[in-house]
């Protein structure tokens, strides 16, 4: 997402998520009537007024709060769209500035994306369709187009440090975890084969309370 929100909307969003008024005033003081200059190799530029609120890269904390308000207004949890997990319908997963939408059909997923895009636009936060990735764990073909923009269908991607692939299983993730260990062992091949080093075998015992003795 790319933020072009005006300051008034940001302060209202902070109030909606329960940020105390005195803290909002403090944050506002950092951006109102503030001036800045940019230092270049040719010298400093002329001073200029700061007119925009912080974006995702400048202040992830404020950006995340702003995005949270947008998702709250959508009421995604109240929609009958999503994937049933342990008897509960889940339509979205959020962590930091990452948002994952879940649906059982192409139509439902497109509906979720459109709702998110429209609500974001109201608050001048723009969804970048080109950076939106879709993964399909069914045998059905999926083709989603949003306002004449193609969404990218991928076989796998890394999400929160874990490899997610189109099979819906964990085989690819396990192989991905084992690969670095295997590579480390191979890189030490000369040490294992060297006869000049003394080697001793130790029995490793794991006991409760997170203590390990060798």
C-alpha positions in Angstrom: 0.0 0.0 0.0 1.1 3.5 -0.7 0.0 6.2 1.8 -1.0 9.7 0.7 -3.3 10.3 3.6 -3.8 13.8 4.9 -2.9 14.6 8.5 -6.5 15.1 9.6 -7.5 11.5 8.7 -4.4 10.2 10.5 -5.3 12.0 13.8 -8.9 10.7 13.6 -7.6 7.2 13.0 -5.3 7.4 16.1 -8.3 8.5 18.1 -10.5 5.6 16.8 -7.9 3.0 18.0 -7.8 4.5 21.5 -4.6 6.5 21.4 -4.9 9.1 24.3 -5.5 12.7 23.2 -2.4 14.0 24.8 -0.3 11.6 22.8 -2.0 12.5 19.6 -1.2 16.2 20.4 2.4 15.2 20.9 2.6 13.4 17.6 0.8 16.2 15.8 3.4 18.7 17.1 6.1 16.7 15.3 4.5 17.3 11.9 2.6 20.6 12.1 4.6 23.7 11.1 7.7 21.7 10.8 10.5 22.5 8.3 13.3 20.4 6.9 16.3 20.5 4.7 18.0 17.8 2.6 21.8 17.5 2.7 23.3 16.6 -0.6 26.9 16.4 -1.8 26.4 19.9 -3.3 25.3 21.3 0.0 22.0 21.7 1.9 18.8 22.5 0.1 16.5 25.4 1.0 14.2 24.8 4.0 10.7 23.6 3.1 7.5 22.8 5.0 6.6 19.2 5.8 3.1 18.7 4.4 2.6 15.0 4.3 2.1 12.5 7.0 4.6 9.7 7.5 4.3 6.8 5.1 5.0 3.1 5.6 8.7 3.4 5.3 9.0 6.5 7.5 6.9 5.4 10.4 5.6 1.8 10.3 3.9 2.2 13.7 1.6 5.1 12.5 1.1 3.4 9.2 0.0 0.1 10.8 -2.5 1.9 13.0 -3.9 3.7 10.0 -4.3 0.4 8.1 -5.9 -1.2 11.1 -8.7 1.4 11.1 -9.4 0.7 7.4 -9.7 -3.0 8.0 -11.9 -2.4 11.1 -14.3 -0.3 9.0 -14.6 -3.1 6.5 -16.0 -5.5 9.1 -14.3 -8.4 7.4 -15.0 -10.7 10.3 -18.8 -10.2 9.9 -18.8 -11.2 6.2 -19.7 -14.8 5.2 -16.5 -15.0 3.2 -13.4 -16.8 4.3 -12.0 -20.2 5.2 -13.4 -22.2 8.0 -10.7 -23.1 10.6 -11.7 -24.9 13.8 -15.3 -23.9 13.4 -14.5 -20.2 12.8 -14.6 -18.4 9.4 -11.3 -16.5 8.9 -11.3 -13.9 6.1 -8.0 -12.2 6.9 -4.8 -12.5 8.8 -2.8 -9.5 9.8 0.7 -9.1 11.1 2.5 -5.8 11.2 2.0 -4.2 7.7 1.2 -7.5 6.0 -2.4 -8.4 5.3 -3.5 -11.8 4.0 -7.0 -12.3 2.6 -8.5 -15.8 2.6 -11.4 -17.1 0.5 -12.8 -20.4 -0.8 -13.6 -19.2 -4.3 -12.2 -16.8 -6.9 -15.4 -14.7 -6.7 -15.1 -14.3 -2.9 -11.4 -13.4 -3.1 -12.0 -10.8 -5.8 -14.8 -9.3 -3.7 -12.5 -9.0 -0.6 -9.8 -7.3 -2.7 -12.3 -4.8 -4.2 -13.7 -4.0 -0.8 -10.3 -3.4 0.7 -9.2 -1.3 -2.3 -12.4 0.9 -2.2 -12.2 1.4 1.6 -8.5 2.2 1.4 -9.1 4.7 -1.3 -11.6 6.6 0.9 -8.8 7.3 3.3 -6.3 7.9 0.5 -4.4 4.7 1.1 -3.8 3.0 -2.2 -3.5 -0.7 -2.7 -0.8 -1.7 -5.1 -2.3 -4.5 -7.2 1.1 -5.1 -9.0 2.6 -6.2 -5.6 -0.4 -8.3 -4.6 0.3 -12.0 -4.8 -2.3 -14.8 -5.0 -1.7 -18.5 -4.3 -4.2 -21.2 -5.2 -4.3 -24.5 -3.3 -7.1 -26.0 -5.4 -7.0 -27.6 -8.9 -9.2 -24.8 -10.3 -7.8 -22.1 -12.5 -7.8 -18.7 -10.9 -7.6 -15.4 -12.9 -8.4 -12.2 -11.0 -8.3 -8.8 -12.6 -8.9 -5.6 -10.6 -9.7 -2.5 -12.6 -7.9 -3.9 -15.6 -4.8 -4.7 -13.5 -3.7 -8.3 -13.5 -2.9 -10.0 -10.1 0.1 -12.3 -10.0 -0.6 -16.0 -9.4 2.4 -17.6 -7.7 3.2 -21.2 -6.8 4.9 -20.3 -3.5 6.1 -17.4 -1.4 7.7 -16.7 1.9 5.3 -15.4 4.6 6.5 -14.5 8.0 9.6 -16.6 7.5 7.7 -19.7 6.4 7.5 -21.1 2.8 3.9 -21.4 1.7 3.3 -23.4 -1.5 0.3 -24.3 -3.7 0.1 -27.9 -2.4 -1.1 -26.6 1.0 1.3 -29.0 2.8 4.5 -28.5 4.7 6.9 -30.6 2.6 8.4 -27.6 0.8 8.8 -25.8 4.1 10.6 -28.8 5.7 13.0 -29.1 2.7 13.6 -25.4 2.9 14.6 -25.7 6.6 16.8 -28.7 6.0 18.7 -27.2 3.1 20.8 -24.7 5.1 21.8 -27.4 7.6 22.8 -29.7 4.7 24.8 -26.9 3.1 26.6 -26.3 6.4 27.6 -29.9 6.7 28.8 -30.1 3.1 31.0 -27.0 3.6 32.7 -28.8 6.5 33.4 -31.9 4.5 37.2 -31.4 4.6 37.1 -31.2 8.4 35.1 -34.5 8.7 37.6 -36.3 6.4 40.7 -34.8 8.0 42.7 -37.5 10.0 44.9 -34.9 11.7 42.1 -33.8 14.0 41.1 -35.7 17.1 37.4 -36.4 17.3 35.3 -37.4 20.3 31.7 -38.4 20.4 29.4 -36.9 22.9 25.9 -38.0 24.0 23.5 -35.1 24.1 20.7 -35.4 26.6 17.7 -33.1 26.7 16.0 -32.6 30.0 13.1 -30.5 31.3 13.4 -26.8 32.4 15.3 -25.9 29.2 18.6 -27.3 30.5 21.0 -29.2 28.3 24.1 -31.1 29.5 26.8 -32.5 27.2 
